[in-house]
């Protein structure tokens, strides 16, 4: 959303963002109530800042933000904006927007990222027959039906939205773009991040991102356990989330020296941290195709890194990787197969360059950030100019 907002400003549009006042990962960080960033006007609402220490605290933060958004929208004059764009987080946000947009004479664009409650149900967090699931399903289905336009991230998500009542003529695919604007131009062993952490010439498998329940880490952790005797193979976990503690506990319980944990890296340096890996990990939970869309694959391809995918087939990830031979693809539970494939590649490290070059060439042809930003910006322009 930050990239899109900046792109729309560059194209001469006025963009106003409503956001929360606390950092999502660290609620001790509180931002100013107003800010002008890259020409984008930001207003931050005084939502609660209880943080991610429990599901209850997260729920309170979500609810407080949603109701503050609703109150702000209710105060708007008609036609205050040509178009309002909402994403899927926090849950219910887009439902409130769908209630207010039409009476206020504003077009409503729904940018579908992670679909709820579908994602929580598939992950076992919410009972499909519970009252909460039924209420959230009703709210989500209403958004599909009432949005003036919907951006879906892949064909699987688009198909699900149509099944739930979305108008096919009002849904377009929105290819996500890599989040970095720079590449690391140095060689593998000259990488600044690798040198900083003294990984030397070890074979580095990296998972970088949110450690969530919908991105199961168990198969990767079991592979690390099976490869504990290989001092030249290192598993690096970067980021936070509800399952970060599970990685720590697994490491301590099994006395593993081949697991390293690091915090989220600043966006301006993410190209260096991601490039420090020999394999970039992409995860997707079973039964979650069409409900979520791990975009880590795009950053890995853009940086020319080989990919290790653990998840179901088919998916948007396997759709890409089937065109790019020698990247690793396994199902959840296949930790022995995964360990064997990691070993084979670690023993033939000269293969990394050819795999990475094919991935990079694919990204150059299909994943240029400016082109993808302009594509979605052009579609948005057509909505409020029609």
Protein Blocks (a to p, Z undefined) as FASTA:
>chain_A
ZZmmmmmmmnopacdddddfbdfklmmbccdfbdceehiacdddfbdfebjmbfklmmmm
mmmmmmmmmmmmmmpcghkbfbdcddfbdehklmmmmmmmmmnopacddddfbdcfklmm
mnopacfkbmklmmmmmmmmmmmmmpmbdcdfbfklmmmmmmnopafklcccdddddfbf
bdcfbdfklpmklmmnonmjaccdddeddddfklcfklmmmmmmmmmmmmkbccddeded
jklmmmmmmmmmnopakbccdddddfklmmmmmmmpmbdcddddehigojaccfklmmmm
mnopacddddddddfklmmmmmmghiacddehilmlmmmmmmmmmmmmmlmmmmmmmmmm
mmmmmmgfklmmmmmmmmmmmmmmZZ
